[in-house]
Amino acid sequence: MKFNKIFLKMKNYYLSLIFLVIFATFLSGCTQKVNDGAINILSNPELENKNQEVVLSGLLTHPGDLYLITTNSGKIQDLESYTINFDDYVGKNVEVTGEYSGNTLFVTEIK
């Protein structure tokens, strides 16, 4: 009888220890992914100016569901806007002003 009590205590101890190791491993993996992402974003020079107003000039096109501007240097940028109807400018050289959200330029003004 005494042996059974000792065995049950040790079994509970080992199960708790195994659970703790698995849980700690899971949490350390999540933390590592978040830290890696934060470091990559902060050290990426292309993303440093994404919260500033940007002005691009070029040809506005509308292939499929996208609106794109192709600059004179050949850069192609996808555009979005909540206030501007791009259909009026398709096929024309325009100057757009906006801010980046991710890789998309959200346009606030078009000339």
C-alpha positions in Angstrom: 0.0 0.0 0.0 2.8 2.4 0.9 4.5 1.6 -2.4 1.3 2.6 -4.3 1.2 6.0 -2.6 4.8 6.6 -3.4 4.3 5.5 -7.0 1.3 7.8 -7.4 3.2 10.8 -6.0 6.1 10.1 -8.3 3.8 9.6 -11.3 2.0 13.0 -10.6 5.4 14.6 -10.1 6.8 13.4 -13.5 3.5 14.2 -15.3 3.7 17.7 -13.9 7.3 18.0 -14.9 6.7 16.8 -18.4 3.8 19.3 -18.8 5.9 22.1 -17.5 8.7 21.3 -20.0 6.4 21.1 -22.9 4.6 24.3 -21.9 7.9 26.2 -21.4 9.1 25.0 -24.8 6.0 26.2 -26.5 6.2 29.6 -24.8 9.8 30.1 -25.6 9.1 29.3 -29.3 6.4 31.9 -29.5 8.5 34.5 -27.8 11.4 33.8 -30.2 9.2 34.2 -33.3 7.9 37.6 -32.0 11.4 38.8 -31.2 12.7 37.8 -34.6 9.9 39.6 -36.4 10.4 42.7 -34.4 14.1 42.7 -35.0 13.6 42.1 -38.7 11.1 45.0 -39.1 13.2 47.5 -37.2 16.4 46.6 -39.0 14.8 46.7 -42.5 15.8 50.0 -44.1 13.0 49.8 -46.7 10.3 49.9 -43.9 11.8 52.8 -42.0 10.1 55.5 -44.1 6.7 53.7 -44.5 4.9 56.0 -42.1 5.8 59.2 -43.9 3.9 60.9 -46.7 5.2 59.7 -50.1 4.8 61.3 -53.6 5.1 59.1 -56.7 4.7 60.1 -60.4 4.0 57.8 -63.2 1.4 55.9 -65.4 -1.7 54.6 -63.6 -2.9 51.3 -64.8 -5.8 48.9 -63.8 -4.9 45.2 -64.5 -7.7 43.1 -63.0 -8.7 44.2 -59.5 -5.5 46.2 -58.9 -4.6 49.8 -59.4 -0.9 50.3 -60.1 1.4 53.2 -60.8 4.6 52.6 -62.8 7.1 55.3 -62.1 9.7 56.7 -64.6 12.4 54.6 -62.8 10.3 51.4 -63.5 9.1 50.8 -59.9 5.6 49.3 -59.8 3.5 50.2 -56.8 0.0 49.0 -55.9 -2.4 51.7 -54.8 -5.6 51.9 -52.6 -7.8 54.7 -51.6 -10.9 55.2 -49.5 -11.7 58.6 -51.1 -10.4 58.6 -54.7 -11.9 56.9 -57.7 -8.9 55.8 -59.7 -11.0 54.9 -62.8 -10.9 58.5 -63.9 -7.1 58.4 -64.1 -6.4 55.0 -65.7 -4.0 55.3 -68.6 -2.8 58.8 -67.6 0.4 60.1 -66.1 -0.4 61.2 -62.5 1.2 62.3 -59.3 -0.1 60.5 -56.2 0.4 61.4 -52.5 -0.2 58.9 -49.7 1.2 56.7 -46.9 2.2 53.1 -46.9 0.3 50.4 -45.1 2.4 47.3 -45.5 3.4 47.3 -49.2 0.4 49.2 -50.4 0.4 53.0 -50.9 -2.9 54.4 -49.6 -3.5 57.5 -51.7 -4.9 60.7 -50.2 -4.4 63.0 -53.2 -4.0 62.5 -57.0 -3.1 65.1 -59.6 
